[in-house]
Amino acid sequence: MAIDFNGTDIETTATGYLVNQEDWTEDLGKHMASLDGIELNEAAWDVINYLREEYFDNGQTQPNTRTIVKAMSDKWGREVDSKELYDLFPLDPSKQGGRIAGLPESRRKGGY
């Protein structure tokens, strides 16, 4: 599979994850989100940046939704619940957010 992005075919897996994480840019992330009907706001970018930092700077960690809730609660300085994250990424904050962030597909089950 591939995503047509600015006249270039970006190779993806059958489930839409990038084959080469180096292909990811913020503009590609916006494009991938738009294909899912998502407009990325500041909160969504906080989640995406957190997921990328955890993966690339912390031993390829791919946090589950519960861990993202805790991290965003710390970042935003208030209690965040999983519904708020699902409002940003309706199919699953860790999986859909990770795909839009250009990370490989997680084989973990569930958000909790």
A tleap script that builds the chain and sets N, CA, C and O, in Angstrom:
source leaprc.protein.ff14SB
mol = sequence {
  NMET ALA ILE ASP PHE ASN GLY THR ASP ILE
  GLU THR THR ALA THR GLY TYR LEU VAL ASN
  GLN GLU ASP TRP THR GLU ASP LEU GLY LYS
  HIE MET ALA SER LEU ASP GLY ILE GLU LEU
  ASN GLU ALA ALA TRP ASP VAL ILE ASN TYR
  LEU ARG GLU GLU TYR PHE ASP ASN GLY GLN
  THR GLN PRO ASN THR ARG THR ILE VAL LYS
  ALA MET SER ASP LYS TRP GLY ARG GLU VAL
  ASP SER LYS GLU LEU TYR ASP LEU PHE PRO
  LEU ASP PRO SER LYS GLN GLY GLY ARG ILE
  ALA GLY LEU PRO GLU SER ARG ARG LYS GLY
  GLY CTYR
}
set mol.1.N position { 0.833 -1.181 0.000 }
set mol.1.CA position { 0.000 0.000 0.000 }
set mol.1.C position { 0.878 1.246 0.000 }
set mol.1.O position { 2.076 1.191 0.277 }
set mol.2.N position { 0.247 2.360 -0.317 }
set mol.2.CA position { 0.965 3.627 -0.303 }
set mol.2.C position { -0.033 4.760 -0.091 }
set mol.2.O position { -1.221 4.638 -0.390 }
set mol.3.N position { 0.485 5.853 0.428 }
set mol.3.CA position { -0.273 7.089 0.571 }
set mol.3.C position { 0.269 8.053 -0.469 }
set mol.3.O position { 1.481 8.251 -0.561 }
set mol.4.N position { -0.613 8.651 -1.252 }
set mol.4.CA position { -0.191 9.684 -2.188 }
set mol.4.C position { -0.098 10.994 -1.407 }
set mol.4.O position { -1.103 11.508 -0.916 }
set mol.5.N position { 1.109 11.521 -1.299 }
set mol.5.CA position { 1.339 12.737 -0.528 }
set mol.5.C position { 2.214 13.678 -1.339 }
set mol.5.O position { 3.380 13.382 -1.598 }
set mol.6.N position { 1.658 14.794 -1.733 }
set mol.6.CA position { 2.374 15.795 -2.526 }
set mol.6.C position { 3.013 15.193 -3.772 }
set mol.6.O position { 4.143 15.526 -4.130 }
set mol.7.N position { 2.274 14.303 -4.426 }
set mol.7.CA position { 2.764 13.705 -5.662 }
set mol.7.C position { 3.761 12.580 -5.471 }
set mol.7.O position { 4.330 12.084 -6.443 }
set mol.8.N position { 3.980 12.174 -4.239 }
set mol.8.CA position { 4.908 11.087 -3.936 }
set mol.8.C position { 4.142 9.961 -3.264 }
set mol.8.O position { 3.270 10.202 -2.429 }
set mol.9.N position { 4.471 8.734 -3.630 }
set mol.9.CA position { 3.881 7.582 -2.957 }
set mol.9.C position { 4.718 7.245 -1.731 }
set mol.9.O position { 5.899 6.917 -1.845 }
set mol.10.N position { 4.098 7.330 -0.559 }
set mol.10.CA position { 4.745 6.984 0.708 }
set mol.10.C position { 4.305 5.570 1.047 }
set mol.10.O position { 3.114 5.310 1.215 }
set mol.11.N position { 5.254 4.663 1.145 }
set mol.11.CA position { 4.937 3.249 1.364 }
set mol.11.C position { 4.398 3.006 2.774 }
set mol.11.O position { 4.963 3.466 3.766 }
set mol.12.N position { 3.276 2.263 2.830 }
set mol.12.CA position { 2.665 1.905 4.105 }
set mol.12.C position { 2.383 0.406 4.136 }
set mol.12.O position { 2.409 -0.278 3.114 }
set mol.13.N position { 2.115 -0.072 5.336 }
set mol.13.CA position { 1.698 -1.462 5.504 }
set mol.13.C position { 0.232 -1.575 5.092 }
set mol.13.O position { -0.406 -0.569 4.782 }
set mol.14.N position { -0.293 -2.771 5.087 }
set mol.14.CA position { -1.699 -2.995 4.739 }
set mol.14.C position { -2.647 -2.284 5.703 }
set mol.14.O position { -3.789 -1.993 5.348 }
set mol.15.N position { -2.178 -2.004 6.919 }
set mol.15.CA position { -3.014 -1.334 7.909 }
set mol.15.C position { -2.730 0.172 8.001 }
set mol.15.O position { -3.243 0.841 8.899 }
set mol.16.N position { -1.922 0.707 7.087 }
set mol.16.CA position { -1.717 2.148 6.991 }
set mol.16.C position { -0.563 2.732 7.773 }
set mol.16.O position { -0.418 3.952 7.838 }
set mol.17.N position { 0.263 1.887 8.370 }
set mol.17.CA position { 1.430 2.379 9.103 }
set mol.17.C position { 2.595 2.573 8.139 }
set mol.17.O position { 2.749 1.817 7.180 }
set mol.18.N position { 3.415 3.591 8.398 }
set mol.18.CA position { 4.561 3.843 7.531 }
set mol.18.C position { 5.534 2.675 7.577 }
set mol.18.O position { 5.816 2.129 8.643 }
set mol.19.N position { 6.043 2.299 6.411 }
set mol.19.CA position { 7.076 1.267 6.341 }
set mol.19.C position { 8.405 1.860 6.820 }
set mol.19.O position { 9.166 1.199 7.528 }
set mol.20.N position { 8.675 3.093 6.435 }
set mol.20.CA position { 9.916 3.777 6.825 }
set mol.20.C position { 9.560 4.968 7.705 }
set mol.20.O position { 8.989 5.946 7.222 }
set mol.21.N position { 9.889 4.896 8.981 }
set mol.21.CA position { 9.566 5.974 9.904 }
set mol.21.C position { 10.245 7.286 9.502 }
set mol.21.O position { 9.788 8.365 9.879 }
set mol.22.N position { 11.337 7.191 8.737 }
set mol.22.CA position { 12.050 8.390 8.299 }
set mol.22.C position { 11.232 9.211 7.297 }
set mol.22.O position { 11.546 10.376 7.055 }
set mol.23.N position { 10.193 8.619 6.715 }
set mol.23.CA position { 9.345 9.339 5.767 }
set mol.23.C position { 8.441 10.364 6.456 }
set mol.23.O position { 7.908 11.261 5.803 }
set mol.24.N position { 8.269 10.231 7.772 }
set mol.24.CA position { 7.300 11.064 8.489 }
set mol.24.C position { 7.761 12.509 8.578 }
set mol.24.O position { 8.931 12.791 8.839 }
set mol.25.N position { 6.829 13.408 8.360 }
set mol.25.CA position { 6.994 14.838 8.625 }
set mol.25.C position { 5.690 15.310 9.269 }
set mol.25.O position { 4.685 14.600 9.236 }
set mol.26.N position { 5.708 16.489 9.845 }
set mol.26.CA position { 4.469 17.021 10.413 }
set mol.26.C position { 3.399 17.163 9.343 }
set mol.26.O position { 2.227 16.883 9.592 }
set mol.27.N position { 3.799 17.598 8.152 }
set mol.27.CA position { 2.819 17.740 7.070 }
set mol.27.C position { 2.225 16.391 6.668 }
set mol.27.O position { 1.032 16.299 6.378 }
set mol.28.N position { 3.050 15.350 6.649 }
set mol.28.CA position { 2.525 14.015 6.348 }
set mol.28.C position { 1.583 13.569 7.464 }
set mol.28.O position { 0.543 12.969 7.190 }
set mol.29.N position { 1.935 13.855 8.720 }
set mol.29.CA position { 1.052 13.534 9.851 }
set mol.29.C position { -0.299 14.218 9.706 }
set mol.29.O position { -1.335 13.601 9.954 }
set mol.30.N position { -0.298 15.494 9.305 }
set mol.30.CA position { -1.556 16.220 9.080 }
set mol.30.C position { -2.357 15.551 7.971 }
set mol.30.O position { -3.575 15.409 8.074 }
set mol.31.N position { -1.668 15.143 6.913 }
set mol.31.CA position { -2.337 14.487 5.788 }
set mol.31.C position { -2.940 13.149 6.227 }
set mol.31.O position { -4.084 12.842 5.893 }
set mol.32.N position { -2.173 12.364 6.969 }
set mol.32.CA position { -2.667 11.074 7.449 }
set mol.32.C position { -3.885 11.273 8.354 }
set mol.32.O position { -4.855 10.519 8.271 }
set mol.33.N position { -3.831 12.285 9.212 }
set mol.33.CA position { -4.967 12.577 10.088 }
set mol.33.C position { -6.187 12.978 9.261 }
set mol.33.O position { -7.305 12.558 9.561 }
set mol.34.N position { -5.980 13.781 8.230 }
set mol.34.CA position { -7.116 14.221 7.406 }
set mol.34.C position { -7.759 13.039 6.697 }
set mol.34.O position { -8.969 13.043 6.469 }
set mol.35.N position { -6.973 12.031 6.344 }
set mol.35.CA position { -7.538 10.828 5.726 }
set mol.35.C position { -8.470 10.098 6.697 }
set mol.35.O position { -9.383 9.390 6.274 }
set mol.36.N position { -8.234 10.275 7.995 }
set mol.36.CA position { -9.087 9.691 9.034 }
set mol.36.C position { -10.186 10.657 9.482 }
set mol.36.O position { -10.957 10.343 10.388 }
set mol.37.N position { -10.257 11.822 8.855 }
set mol.37.CA position { -11.260 12.813 9.240 }
set mol.37.C position { -10.923 13.559 10.516 }
set mol.37.O position { -11.814 14.065 11.198 }
set mol.38.N position { -9.632 13.630 10.843 }
set mol.38.CA position { -9.183 14.276 12.080 }
set mol.38.C position { -8.436 15.555 11.731 }
set mol.38.O position { -7.555 15.563 10.871 }
set mol.39.N position { -8.803 16.634 12.412 }
set mol.39.CA position { -8.044 17.871 12.309 }
set mol.39.C position { -7.197 17.971 13.571 }
set mol.39.O position { -7.726 17.985 14.682 }
set mol.40.N position { -5.897 18.041 13.398 }
set mol.40.CA position { -4.997 18.036 14.545 }
set mol.40.C position { -4.958 19.406 15.211 }
set mol.40.O position { -4.632 20.412 14.582 }
set mol.41.N position { -5.297 19.421 16.496 }
set mol.41.CA position { -5.202 20.644 17.285 }
set mol.41.C position { -3.974 20.547 18.191 }
set mol.41.O position { -3.210 19.586 18.111 }
set mol.42.N position { -3.793 21.537 19.042 }
set mol.42.CA position { -2.612 21.558 19.908 }
set mol.42.C position { -2.551 20.326 20.824 }
set mol.42.O position { -1.479 19.758 21.033 }
set mol.43.N position { -3.684 19.926 21.356 }
set mol.43.CA position { -3.712 18.755 22.239 }
set mol.43.C position { -3.320 17.485 21.471 }
set mol.43.O position { -2.579 16.649 21.988 }
set mol.44.N position { -3.814 17.347 20.254 }
set mol.44.CA position { -3.456 16.180 19.448 }
set mol.44.C position { -1.962 16.167 19.149 }
set mol.44.O position { -1.330 15.110 19.159 }
set mol.45.N position { -1.396 17.347 18.880 }
set mol.45.CA position { 0.050 17.416 18.646 }
set mol.45.C position { 0.831 17.066 19.908 }
set mol.45.O position { 1.900 16.460 19.823 }
set mol.46.N position { 0.313 17.439 21.080 }
set mol.46.CA position { 0.975 17.044 22.328 }
set mol.46.C position { 1.058 15.523 22.421 }
set mol.46.O position { 2.092 14.977 22.806 }
set mol.47.N position { -0.026 14.842 22.069 }
set mol.47.CA position { -0.046 13.375 22.112 }
set mol.47.C position { 0.922 12.816 21.078 }
set mol.47.O position { 1.712 11.924 21.388 }
set mol.48.N position { 0.870 13.323 19.867 }
set mol.48.CA position { 1.757 12.838 18.797 }
set mol.48.C position { 3.215 13.028 19.187 }
set mol.48.O position { 4.021 12.107 19.049 }
set mol.49.N position { 3.558 14.211 19.670 }
set mol.49.CA position { 4.953 14.471 20.059 }
set mol.49.C position { 5.382 13.580 21.216 }
set mol.49.O position { 6.516 13.102 21.248 }
set mol.50.N position { 4.483 13.357 22.160 }
set mol.50.CA position { 4.788 12.454 23.276 }
set mol.50.C position { 5.053 11.042 22.757 }
set mol.50.O position { 6.033 10.410 23.152 }
set mol.51.N position { 4.184 10.545 21.874 }
set mol.51.CA position { 4.373 9.198 21.331 }
set mol.51.C position { 5.691 9.081 20.568 }
set mol.51.O position { 6.393 8.077 20.693 }
set mol.52.N position { 6.024 10.084 19.792 }
set mol.52.CA position { 7.286 10.064 19.037 }
set mol.52.C position { 8.487 10.107 19.987 }
set mol.52.O position { 9.461 9.380 19.790 }
set mol.53.N position { 8.419 10.954 21.010 }
set mol.53.CA position { 9.517 11.021 21.978 }
set mol.53.C position { 9.707 9.691 22.688 }
set mol.53.O position { 10.836 9.228 22.847 }
set mol.54.N position { 8.619 9.077 23.115 }
set mol.54.CA position { 8.719 7.791 23.801 }
set mol.54.C position { 9.330 6.731 22.881 }
set mol.54.O position { 10.161 5.933 23.315 }
set mol.55.N position { 8.926 6.726 21.636 }
set mol.55.CA position { 9.431 5.708 20.709 }
set mol.55.C position { 10.898 5.963 20.357 }
set mol.55.O position { 11.727 5.060 20.469 }
set mol.56.N position { 11.218 7.169 19.938 }
set mol.56.CA position { 12.558 7.441 19.428 }
set mol.56.C position { 13.585 7.750 20.509 }
set mol.56.O position { 14.780 7.552 20.291 }
set mol.57.N position { 13.149 8.230 21.668 }
set mol.57.CA position { 14.088 8.618 22.726 }
set mol.57.C position { 14.047 7.714 23.949 }
set mol.57.O position { 14.816 7.913 24.888 }
set mol.58.N position { 13.158 6.718 23.952 }
set mol.58.CA position { 12.989 5.894 25.145 }
set mol.58.C position { 12.878 4.415 24.776 }
set mol.58.O position { 11.971 3.720 25.234 }
set mol.59.N position { 13.794 3.948 23.957 }
set mol.59.CA position { 13.886 2.516 23.673 }
set mol.59.C position { 12.707 1.939 22.920 }
set mol.59.O position { 12.317 0.798 23.168 }
set mol.60.N position { 12.128 2.706 22.002 }
set mol.60.CA position { 11.015 2.258 21.165 }
set mol.60.C position { 9.779 1.872 21.979 }
set mol.60.O position { 9.041 0.953 21.622 }
set mol.61.N position { 9.574 2.599 23.082 }
set mol.61.CA position { 8.391 2.406 23.903 }
set mol.61.C position { 7.162 2.915 23.158 }
set mol.61.O position { 7.188 3.993 22.563 }
set mol.62.N position { 6.087 2.134 23.194 }
set mol.62.CA position { 4.814 2.560 22.624 }
set mol.62.C position { 3.767 2.511 23.735 }
set mol.62.O position { 3.171 1.465 23.993 }
set mol.63.N position { 3.547 3.657 24.392 }
set mol.63.CA position { 2.657 3.702 25.553 }
set mol.63.C position { 1.217 3.329 25.218 }
set mol.63.O position { 0.721 3.609 24.127 }
set mol.64.N position { 0.561 2.689 26.184 }
set mol.64.CA position { -0.870 2.411 26.016 }
set mol.64.C position { -1.662 3.652 26.436 }
set mol.64.O position { -1.090 4.641 26.894 }
set mol.65.N position { -2.969 3.585 26.273 }
set mol.65.CA position { -3.816 4.747 26.529 }
set mol.65.C position { -3.717 5.207 27.982 }
set mol.65.O position { -3.677 6.408 28.246 }
set mol.66.N position { -3.679 4.284 28.907 }
set mol.66.CA position { -3.576 4.665 30.319 }
set mol.66.C position { -2.309 5.486 30.575 }
set mol.66.O position { -2.344 6.480 31.301 }
set mol.67.N position { -1.206 5.069 29.982 }
set mol.67.CA position { 0.050 5.797 30.150 }
set mol.67.C position { -0.026 7.173 29.493 }
set mol.67.O position { 0.511 8.145 30.024 }
set mol.68.N position { -0.688 7.260 28.343 }
set mol.68.CA position { -0.862 8.555 27.671 }
set mol.68.C position { -1.718 9.481 28.527 }
set mol.68.O position { -1.428 10.673 28.632 }
set mol.69.N position { -2.778 8.938 29.143 }
set mol.69.CA position { -3.632 9.738 30.032 }
set mol.69.C position { -2.787 10.353 31.148 }
set mol.69.O position { -2.910 11.542 31.441 }
set mol.70.N position { -1.938 9.546 31.762 }
set mol.70.CA position { -1.092 10.046 32.856 }
set mol.70.C position { -0.126 11.111 32.357 }
set mol.70.O position { 0.059 12.142 33.005 }
set mol.71.N position { 0.492 10.862 31.201 }
set mol.71.CA position { 1.465 11.818 30.659 }
set mol.71.C position { 0.802 13.142 30.288 }
set mol.71.O position { 1.359 14.208 30.550 }
set mol.72.N position { -0.379 13.082 29.682 }
set mol.72.CA position { -1.075 14.317 29.295 }
set mol.72.C position { -1.616 15.048 30.523 }
set mol.72.O position { -1.672 16.278 30.534 }
set mol.73.N position { -2.014 14.304 31.553 }
set mol.73.CA position { -2.428 14.947 32.806 }
set mol.73.C position { -1.263 15.753 33.372 }
set mol.73.O position { -1.449 16.885 33.820 }
set mol.74.N position { -0.071 15.177 33.353 }
set mol.74.CA position { 1.124 15.890 33.823 }
set mol.74.C position { 1.420 17.098 32.933 }
set mol.74.O position { 1.686 18.193 33.429 }
set mol.75.N position { 1.370 16.893 31.631 }
set mol.75.CA position { 1.715 17.967 30.685 }
set mol.75.C position { 0.720 19.113 30.758 }
set mol.75.O position { 1.111 20.280 30.760 }
set mol.76.N position { -0.562 18.784 30.817 }
set mol.76.CA position { -1.600 19.809 30.775 }
set mol.76.C position { -1.941 20.357 32.158 }
set mol.76.O position { -2.702 21.318 32.275 }
set mol.77.N position { -1.383 19.751 33.207 }
set mol.77.CA position { -1.576 20.266 34.554 }
set mol.77.C position { -2.976 20.095 35.116 }
set mol.77.O position { -3.411 20.870 35.968 }
set mol.78.N position { -3.674 19.084 34.639 }
set mol.78.CA position { -5.023 18.796 35.132 }
set mol.78.C position { -5.317 17.330 34.864 }
set mol.78.O position { -4.608 16.657 34.116 }
set mol.79.N position { -6.383 16.857 35.494 }
set mol.79.CA position { -6.756 15.460 35.300 }
set mol.79.C position { -7.378 15.278 33.916 }
set mol.79.O position { -8.322 15.977 33.548 }
set mol.80.N position { -6.840 14.341 33.169 }
set mol.80.CA position { -7.331 14.013 31.832 }
set mol.80.C position { -7.928 12.616 31.904 }
set mol.80.O position { -7.395 11.748 32.595 }
set mol.81.N position { -9.032 12.395 31.195 }
set mol.81.CA position { -9.577 11.038 31.148 }
set mol.81.C position { -9.437 10.487 29.727 }
set mol.81.O position { -9.160 11.218 28.777 }
set mol.82.N position { -9.635 9.204 29.622 }
set mol.82.CA position { -9.433 8.558 28.329 }
set mol.82.C position { -10.410 9.068 27.276 }
set mol.82.O position { -10.074 9.088 26.092 }
set mol.83.N position { -11.618 9.482 27.678 }
set mol.83.CA position { -12.584 10.009 26.711 }
set mol.83.C position { -12.010 11.204 25.963 }
set mol.83.O position { -12.211 11.347 24.757 }
set mol.84.N position { -11.297 12.059 26.683 }
set mol.84.CA position { -10.695 13.230 26.052 }
set mol.84.C position { -9.696 12.823 24.973 }
set mol.84.O position { -9.613 13.463 23.925 }
set mol.85.N position { -8.947 11.766 25.231 }
set mol.85.CA position { -7.987 11.283 24.232 }
set mol.85.C position { -8.701 10.612 23.064 }
set mol.85.O position { -8.279 10.742 21.915 }
set mol.86.N position { -9.787 9.890 23.360 }
set mol.86.CA position { -10.570 9.273 22.280 }
set mol.86.C position { -11.289 10.328 21.442 }
set mol.86.O position { -11.590 10.079 20.274 }
set mol.87.N position { -11.566 11.491 22.009 }
set mol.87.CA position { -12.120 12.586 21.219 }
set mol.87.C position { -11.093 13.067 20.187 }
set mol.87.O position { -11.458 13.506 19.097 }
set mol.88.N position { -9.813 12.980 20.541 }
set mol.88.CA position { -8.744 13.379 19.621 }
set mol.88.C position { -8.473 12.299 18.567 }
set mol.88.O position { -8.298 12.595 17.385 }
set mol.89.N position { -8.443 11.047 19.020 }
set mol.89.CA position { -8.126 9.898 18.163 }
set mol.89.C position { -9.166 8.810 18.414 }
set mol.89.O position { -8.931 7.908 19.219 }
set mol.90.N position { -10.317 8.882 17.734 }
set mol.90.CA position { -11.468 8.028 18.032 }
set mol.90.C position { -11.218 6.516 17.899 }
set mol.90.O position { -11.889 5.725 18.561 }
set mol.91.N position { -10.279 6.114 17.066 }
set mol.91.CA position { -10.072 4.679 16.880 }
set mol.91.C position { -9.180 4.066 17.945 }
set mol.91.O position { -9.198 2.848 18.128 }
set mol.92.N position { -8.411 4.864 18.643 }
set mol.92.CA position { -7.576 4.454 19.773 }
set mol.92.C position { -6.411 5.429 19.861 }
set mol.92.O position { -5.617 5.521 18.925 }
set mol.93.N position { -6.294 6.150 20.952 }
set mol.93.CA position { -5.215 7.138 21.061 }
set mol.93.C position { -3.821 6.554 20.861 }
set mol.93.O position { -2.973 7.180 20.226 }
set mol.94.N position { -3.579 5.362 21.397 }
set mol.94.CA position { -2.233 4.800 21.266 }
set mol.94.C position { -1.983 4.256 19.864 }
set mol.94.O position { -0.892 4.428 19.320 }
set mol.95.N position { -2.967 3.611 19.282 }
set mol.95.CA position { -2.765 3.000 17.959 }
set mol.95.C position { -2.975 3.994 16.820 }
set mol.95.O position { -2.092 4.152 15.976 }
set mol.96.N position { -4.116 4.662 16.780 }
set mol.96.CA position { -4.355 5.639 15.717 }
set mol.96.C position { -3.388 6.826 15.875 }
set mol.96.O position { -2.839 7.321 14.890 }
set mol.97.N position { -3.190 7.263 17.095 }
set mol.97.CA position { -2.229 8.346 17.334 }
set mol.97.C position { -0.829 7.940 16.909 }
set mol.97.O position { -0.101 8.734 16.313 }
set mol.98.N position { -0.453 6.703 17.214 }
set mol.98.CA position { 0.865 6.202 16.812 }
set mol.98.C position { 1.014 6.107 15.304 }
set mol.98.O position { 2.079 6.401 14.760 }
set mol.99.N position { -0.043 5.701 14.632 }
set mol.99.CA position { 0.013 5.607 13.163 }
set mol.99.C position { 0.195 6.988 12.557 }
set mol.99.O position { 1.023 7.173 11.665 }
set mol.100.N position { -0.583 7.969 13.043 }
set mol.100.CA position { -0.477 9.332 12.548 }
set mol.100.C position { 0.882 9.932 12.911 }
set mol.100.O position { 1.391 10.790 12.189 }
set mol.101.N position { 1.466 9.492 14.011 }
set mol.101.CA position { 2.788 9.956 14.443 }
set mol.101.C position { 3.919 9.289 13.669 }
set mol.101.O position { 5.089 9.607 13.884 }
set mol.102.N position { 3.581 8.368 12.773 }
set mol.102.CA position { 4.592 7.729 11.942 }
set mol.102.C position { 5.315 6.575 12.597 }
set mol.102.O position { 6.397 6.188 12.154 }
set mol.103.N position { 4.731 6.016 13.653 }
set mol.103.CA position { 5.366 4.906 14.362 }
set mol.103.C position { 4.935 3.575 13.769 }
set mol.103.O position { 3.902 3.501 13.105 }
set mol.104.N position { 5.719 2.513 14.002 }
set mol.104.CA position { 5.290 1.194 13.529 }
set mol.104.C position { 4.079 0.704 14.314 }
set mol.104.O position { 3.791 1.194 15.405 }
set mol.105.N position { 3.383 -0.257 13.749 }
set mol.105.CA position { 2.192 -0.796 14.391 }
set mol.105.C position { 2.555 -1.519 15.673 }
set mol.105.O position { 3.480 -2.331 15.712 }
set mol.106.N position { 1.808 -1.206 16.722 }
set mol.106.CA position { 1.991 -1.866 18.013 }
set mol.106.C position { 1.250 -3.192 17.991 }
set mol.106.O position { 0.143 -3.275 17.459 }
set mol.107.N position { 1.832 -4.201 18.549 }
set mol.107.CA position { 1.175 -5.508 18.647 }
set mol.107.C position { 0.482 -5.707 19.983 }
set mol.107.O position { -0.033 -6.787 20.273 }
set mol.108.N position { 0.473 -4.650 20.798 }
set mol.108.CA position { -0.159 -4.691 22.104 }
set mol.108.C position { -1.674 -4.734 21.929 }
set mol.108.O position { -2.195 -4.153 20.977 }
set mol.109.N position { -2.375 -5.391 22.803 }
set mol.109.CA position { -3.836 -5.474 22.755 }
set mol.109.C position { -4.438 -4.447 23.680 }
set mol.109.O position { -3.974 -4.265 24.806 }
set mol.110.N position { -5.481 -3.768 23.207 }
set mol.110.CA position { -6.259 -2.873 24.065 }
set mol.110.C position { -5.524 -1.623 24.481 }
set mol.110.O position { -4.319 -1.489 24.269 }
set mol.111.N position { -6.269 -0.706 25.080 }
set mol.111.CA position { -5.712 0.562 25.529 }
set mol.111.C position { -5.311 0.540 26.981 }
set mol.111.O position { -4.536 1.389 27.421 }
set mol.112.N position { -5.822 -0.416 27.739 }
set mol.112.CA position { -5.500 -0.516 29.148 }
set mol.112.C position { -4.883 -1.857 29.372 }
set mol.112.O position { -4.517 -2.188 30.500 }
savepdb mol mol.pdb
quit
